[in-house]
Amino acid sequence: MKTQREEETKYLYQLEELIRLNREFDIIDLFSELHPADIADLIDNLEEQEKIRLFSLLEVEKASDVITELSELSREQILDDISDKKLAEIIDEMDSDDAADVIAELDEDQAKAVLEGIEPEESDDLKELLKYDEDTAGGIMQSELVSVHSESTINNALSAVVQASEDIENVYNIFVVDRDEKLIGAIPLQKLITSKRNSPAMEAIDKTIPRVHVDVDQEEVARMFEKYDLVSLPVVDNEGHLLGRITIDDIVDVMEEETSEDIYRIAGLDEDDSIFNEPGQSVKKRLPWLYLNLLTALASALVIGFFENTIQMVVALAVFMPVVAGLGGNAGSQTLTLIVRGMALGEVTFENSKKAFYKQFTVGITNGLAVGIVIGAIAYFWKGMPVLGLVLGLAMMINVFVGTLIGILIPLGLKWLKADPALGSHIFVTAFTDAFGFFCFLGLATIFLKLLT
């Protein structure tokens, strides 16, 4: 049985051969057999001009599904080339949340032209969605939904689902509102189907289905989906008016985006950096963090320079210096990763941070002792210097312990300063543990210098 990767490779070879032979009708036939996500993967693997050419071969309806699946780089290249008229036709076929995301990537003039090229009612809906921050519930919600008033019957609700079937791809809940369009609750689709046709809609309503405010951060929305096992979530304003809904497919994208963002920021990368970006763009994004890293490395160099005489008198110290710094950095990075991820999942807050601190305090002491004893013994048997083993063991214990605590304090400090806890955290942790590790090791060696020489 072929794996998915083997299938993708087969189709890519086939597509490249068809491009070489300039057989556009066969390319169209190939695309007609594939899922939009698979077409997007194939286009992502092509050169820019080929991407633009092949995307132009897609029918409007399929193009509207493919464009949301493309990588950011491919989508940007295609949007730069596509005509406003063609883009307006594609936008007209998309769900409102996806359409708003695409329009948000356009420059002001192009966005205005596209909005003027679609139906006024849809244009107004998109303009409303574009008012919300892209990282909030309002920014990821779609305005398409099925709702009925509280006086309706089950039969009315079923009719509403049928009428909306052409415009709404997936219906999970039918929302019930009062005369002021304020959300009362929702009727799950399964319950709607199994209820008596002439019974009041209010008898089938589930008032326990949660709702989310339009300004709530998308990470919190993702946590709600996980906590309540949701597939759809209504979005309301301050007065409780129903504004839209968020579906599970949007949340999968949010979770991927937030995870990638945390990984990038821990390493000091911009979240929209890519391996396929233009070299100039990547240099511009990464160089400031490398300069910051250079400054922190110089701090370590200054510490080493301060103990230059000690190192000259006991050359064996230079052999073990990277070990002390490296282990402290690794211990800090382990704790840092747990804390940043815990914050992203809502498990670690300022309220329970004291408990987390004490837990990691114990972990730091235990790991420091365990690693310090082992490295101290290695130094003793390798160099035959008991005092060197003692100094190295003590320095390792202290730096592993301190690295663990720093792994907690840095993300909590960034959070307290209203910054992203992941923002360059790894750089700060390694910088501190390197400088402190060298200071601790060489400082102890200076104290015991007479016994070492």
C-alpha positions in Angstrom: 0.0 0.0 0.0 1.4 3.4 -1.1 2.0 6.0 1.6 0.6 9.5 1.3 4.1 10.8 0.6 4.6 8.4 -2.3 1.3 9.5 -3.8 2.3 13.1 -3.6 5.7 12.4 -5.2 4.0 10.5 -8.0 1.6 13.3 -8.7 4.4 15.9 -8.6 6.5 14.0 -11.2 3.4 13.6 -13.3 2.6 17.3 -13.1 6.2 18.4 -13.9 6.1 16.2 -17.0 2.8 17.7 -18.1 4.2 21.2 -17.6 7.3 20.3 -19.6 5.1 19.1 -22.5 2.8 22.1 -22.1 -0.3 19.9 -21.8 -2.7 22.2 -20.0 -5.8 20.2 -20.6 -4.2 17.1 -19.0 -3.2 19.3 -16.1 -6.8 20.5 -15.7 -7.9 16.8 -15.8 -5.3 15.9 -13.1 -6.5 18.7 -10.8 -10.1 17.7 -11.2 -9.2 14.3 -9.5 -7.4 15.9 -6.6 -8.5 17.4 -3.3 -7.8 21.2 -3.0 -5.2 20.6 -0.3 -3.3 18.2 -2.5 -3.4 20.7 -5.4 -2.0 23.4 -3.1 0.8 21.1 -2.1 1.7 20.5 -5.7 1.7 24.2 -6.5 3.8 25.0 -3.5 6.6 22.8 -5.0 6.8 24.8 -8.3 8.6 27.9 -9.4 6.8 31.2 -9.1 5.8 31.6 -12.8 4.6 28.0 -12.9 2.5 28.5 -9.7 0.8 31.6 -11.2 0.2 29.8 -14.5 -1.3 26.6 -13.0 -3.4 28.5 -10.5 -5.0 30.4 -13.5 -6.1 27.0 -14.9 -8.4 26.3 -11.9 -12.1 26.9 -12.1 -13.2 29.7 -9.7 -14.9 27.4 -7.3 -11.9 25.1 -6.9 -9.5 28.1 -6.9 -11.4 29.5 -3.9 -10.7 26.2 -2.0 -7.0 25.9 -3.1 -5.9 29.5 -2.3 -6.6 29.0 1.4 -4.5 25.9 1.5 -1.4 27.4 -0.2 1.7 28.4 1.8 2.0 32.1 2.6 4.7 32.5 0.1 2.8 30.9 -2.8 -0.4 32.8 -1.9 1.5 36.1 -1.8 3.1 35.4 -5.2 -0.3 34.6 -6.8 -2.1 37.5 -5.2 0.5 39.9 -6.6 -0.2 38.7 -10.1 -4.0 38.0 -10.2 -6.4 40.5 -11.6 -8.9 42.3 -9.2 -11.8 40.9 -11.2 -10.6 37.3 -11.0 -9.8 37.7 -7.3 -13.3 39.1 -6.7 -14.9 36.1 -8.3 -12.8 33.8 -6.1 -13.6 35.7 -2.9 -17.3 35.5 -3.8 -17.1 31.7 -3.5 -15.2 31.6 -0.2 -16.5 31.4 3.4 -16.4 34.8 5.0 -13.6 34.0 7.4 -11.3 32.7 4.7 -12.3 35.6 2.4 -11.5 38.1 5.2 -8.1 36.5 5.7 -7.2 36.8 2.0 -8.4 40.4 1.8 -6.3 41.3 4.8 -3.2 40.3 2.9 -3.9 42.7 0.1 -2.8 46.3 -0.1 -5.4 49.0 0.5 -6.2 49.8 -3.2 -6.4 46.1 -4.2 -8.6 45.3 -1.2 -10.9 48.2 -2.0 -11.2 47.1 -5.7 -12.0 43.5 -4.7 -14.7 44.6 -2.1 -16.3 46.7 -4.8 -16.4 43.8 -7.2 -18.5 41.4 -5.0 -22.1 41.5 -3.9 -22.8 44.6 -1.6 -24.3 42.4 1.2 -21.2 40.1 1.2 -18.9 43.1 1.0 -20.6 44.6 4.1 -20.1 41.3 6.0 -16.4 41.2 5.1 -15.9 44.8 6.1 -17.4 44.0 9.5 -15.1 41.0 9.9 -12.0 43.0 8.9 -12.7 45.4 11.8 -11.6 42.7 14.3 -8.0 41.9 15.2 -7.0 38.8 13.2 -5.9 37.0 16.4 -9.2 37.3 18.2 -12.5 35.3 18.0 -13.9 38.0 15.7 -10.9 37.7 13.4 -11.4 33.9 12.9 -15.2 33.7 12.9 -17.4 33.4 9.9 -20.7 35.2 9.5 -22.4 32.3 7.7 -24.6 30.4 10.2 -28.1 29.0 10.6 -30.3 30.7 13.2 -34.0 30.8 14.1 -36.1 32.8 16.5 -37.3 31.4 19.8 -40.9 31.2 18.5 -39.9 28.8 15.7 -40.7 25.1 15.5 -38.4 22.2 14.7 -39.9 22.2 11.2 -38.9 25.9 10.8 -35.4 25.1 11.9 -35.1 22.2 9.4 -36.3 24.5 6.6 -33.7 27.0 7.6 -31.0 24.3 7.3 -32.2 23.3 3.8 -32.3 26.9 2.6 -28.8 27.6 3.9 -27.3 24.4 2.4 -26.1 26.1 -0.7 -24.2 28.8 1.1 -23.0 26.9 4.2 -20.8 23.9 3.8 -21.0 22.4 7.3 -23.9 22.9 9.8 -23.3 21.6 13.3 -25.7 23.6 15.4 -28.8 25.7 14.7 -28.6 28.8 16.9 -31.7 30.2 18.6 -32.0 33.9 19.2 -34.7 36.2 20.7 -36.3 39.1 18.9 -33.3 41.3 19.5 -31.0 38.8 17.9 -29.5 37.9 21.3 -28.2 34.3 21.6 -30.4 32.0 23.8 -28.8 28.7 23.0 -28.3 26.1 20.2 -29.9 23.0 18.9 -27.3 20.3 17.9 -28.0 19.0 14.4 -28.5 15.4 15.7 -31.2 16.5 18.2 -32.9 18.6 15.5 -33.3 15.6 13.2 -34.6 13.3 16.0 -37.1 15.8 17.4 -40.8 16.0 16.5 -41.4 18.3 13.6 -44.2 20.4 15.2 -42.6 20.8 18.6 -41.2 24.2 19.6 -37.5 24.8 18.9 -37.1 25.9 22.5 -37.8 22.3 23.7 -34.7 21.0 21.8 -32.4 23.8 22.8 -29.1 23.1 24.6 -28.4 26.1 26.8 -25.1 24.6 28.1 -23.3 25.1 24.8 -20.7 27.8 25.6 -20.3 31.1 23.7 -17.3 33.3 23.3 -16.9 37.1 23.2 -15.8 38.6 19.9 -12.6 40.1 21.4 -11.3 37.0 23.1 -7.8 35.9 22.0 -7.7 32.9 19.6 -5.6 30.9 22.0 -8.3 31.1 24.6 -10.9 30.1 21.9 -8.7 27.0 21.1 -8.7 26.1 24.8 -12.5 26.3 24.9 -12.7 23.9 21.9 -10.4 21.5 23.7 -12.1 21.8 27.1 -15.7 21.3 25.8 -15.0 19.0 22.8 -16.6 21.4 20.5 -17.0 21.4 16.7 -18.7 24.8 16.5 -18.8 27.9 18.9 -21.1 30.9 18.6 -19.5 34.4 18.9 -21.3 37.3 20.6 -20.8 40.9 21.4 -21.0 42.7 24.8 -24.8 42.6 24.7 -25.0 39.0 23.7 -26.0 39.5 20.1 -25.1 36.6 17.8 -22.3 37.8 15.4 -21.0 34.6 13.9 -19.5 31.2 14.6 -16.1 29.5 14.7 -15.7 25.9 13.4 -13.2 23.2 14.3 -11.3 23.5 11.0 -10.4 27.1 11.9 -9.2 26.0 15.3 -6.9 23.4 13.8 -5.3 26.2 11.9 -5.1 28.4 15.0 -3.4 25.6 17.0 -0.8 25.1 14.2 -0.2 28.8 14.0 0.2 29.3 17.7 2.5 26.3 18.1 4.7 27.5 15.2 4.8 31.0 16.6 6.0 29.8 20.0 8.7 27.7 18.4 9.9 30.6 16.2 9.9 33.1 18.9 11.8 30.9 21.4 14.5 30.8 18.7 14.3 34.5 18.0 12.6 34.2 14.6 9.8 36.2 13.2 6.6 34.0 12.8 6.3 34.9 9.1 9.9 33.9 8.3 10.2 30.9 6.0 13.0 28.7 4.6 11.8 29.9 1.1 11.8 33.6 1.8 14.0 35.9 -0.2 17.5 35.9 1.4 17.3 39.7 2.0 14.0 39.3 3.9 15.4 36.5 6.0 18.6 38.4 6.8 16.5 41.5 7.8 14.3 39.4 10.2 17.1 37.3 11.8 20.0 39.8 12.0 18.7 41.8 15.0 18.5 38.7 17.1 22.0 37.6 16.0 23.3 41.0 17.1 21.5 40.5 20.5 23.1 37.1 20.7 26.5 38.6 19.9 26.1 41.0 22.9 25.2 38.2 25.2 28.2 36.2 24.0 30.5 39.2 24.7 29.2 39.2 28.2 30.4 35.6 28.6 33.7 36.6 27.0 34.1 39.4 29.6 33.6 36.9 32.4 36.2 34.6 31.0 38.6 37.5 30.5 38.2 38.5 34.2 39.6 35.1 35.2 42.3 34.9 32.6 45.1 34.5 35.1 43.3 31.6 36.8 42.9 29.8 33.5 46.6 30.3 32.6 47.6 28.8 35.9 45.2 25.8 35.6 44.8 25.0 31.9 42.5 22.0 32.7 39.8 24.5 33.6 39.4 25.4 29.9 38.5 21.8 29.1 35.4 21.8 31.4 34.1 25.3 30.9 31.8 24.5 28.0 30.4 21.5 30.0 29.3 23.7 32.9 27.7 26.3 30.5 26.1 23.8 28.2 24.5 21.7 31.0 23.1 24.8 32.7 21.7 26.0 29.3 20.1 22.6 28.6 18.5 22.5 32.1 17.1 26.0 31.6 15.8 25.2 28.1 14.0 22.1 29.4 12.1 24.1 32.0 11.6 27.0 29.6 9.9 24.8 27.1 7.6 23.4 29.7 6.7 26.8 31.1 6.1 28.4 27.7 4.0 25.5 26.5 2.1 25.5 29.9 1.3 29.2 29.5 0.1 28.6 25.9 -2.3 25.9 27.1 -3.5 27.9 30.1 -2.0 25.4 32.6 0.6 27.9 34.0 -0.7 31.3 35.2 0.4 34.0 37.7 -1.9 32.4 40.2 -0.3 29.0 40.2 3.2 30.1 39.2 4.4 29.9 42.9 3.5 26.2 42.9 5.3 25.7 39.6 8.3 27.5 41.0 8.6 25.2 44.0 8.2 22.1 41.9 11.0 23.2 39.5 13.1 24.3 42.6 13.1 20.7 43.7 13.8 19.5 40.2 16.7 21.9 39.8 18.3 20.8 43.1 17.9 17.1 42.3 19.3 17.4 38.7 22.1 19.7 39.9 23.2 17.2 42.5 23.0 14.2 40.2 24.9 15.8 37.3 27.4 17.5 39.6 28.4 14.3 41.3 28.9 12.5 38.0 31.0 15.3 36.3 33.0 15.8 39.5 33.9 12.1 39.6 34.8 12.2 35.9 37.1 15.2 36.4 38.8 13.6 39.4 39.6 10.3 37.5 40.5 12.0 34.3 42.8 14.7 35.5 43.7 13.1 38.9 42.9 16.3 40.7 40.4 15.9 43.6 39.9 19.7 44.1 39.2 20.1 40.4 36.5 17.5 40.7 35.0 19.3 43.7 35.1 22.7 42.0 33.5 21.3 38.8 30.9 19.4 40.7 29.8 22.4 42.8 29.7 24.7 39.8 27.6 22.2 37.9 25.2 21.8 40.7 24.8 25.5 41.1 24.4 26.3 37.3 21.9 23.5 36.6 19.9 24.7 39.6 20.1 28.3 38.5 19.4 27.4 34.9 16.2 25.7 35.9 15.0 28.7 37.9 15.9 31.1 35.1 13.8 28.9 32.8 10.8 29.8 34.9 11.6 33.4 35.7 12.2 34.7 32.2 8.9 33.7 30.6 7.0 34.8 33.7 8.9 38.1 33.6 8.1 38.6 29.9 4.4 37.8 30.6 4.4 40.4 33.4 5.8 42.9 31.0 2.9 42.2 28.6 5.3 40.6 26.1 5.1 37.1 24.5 6.6 34.7 27.0 8.3 32.8 24.1 9.9 36.0 22.6 13.6 35.2 22.4 13.4 33.2 25.7 16.0 30.6 24.6 18.5 33.4 23.8 18.1 35.0 27.3 18.3 31.6 29.1 21.5 30.4 27.3 23.1 33.9 27.7 22.5 33.9 31.4 23.6 30.3 32.1 26.7 30.7 29.9 27.9 33.8 31.7 26.8 32.6 35.2 28.3 29.1 34.6 31.7 30.6 33.7 31.6 33.0 36.6 30.6 30.3 39.1 33.1 27.7 37.8 36.1 30.1 37.4 35.1 32.0 40.6 35.2 28.7 42.7 38.5 27.8 40.9 40.0 31.1 41.9 39.0 30.6 45.6 40.6 27.1 45.6 43.5 28.2 43.4 46.2 27.3 45.9 44.9 23.8 46.2 44.7 23.4 42.4 48.3 24.5 41.6 
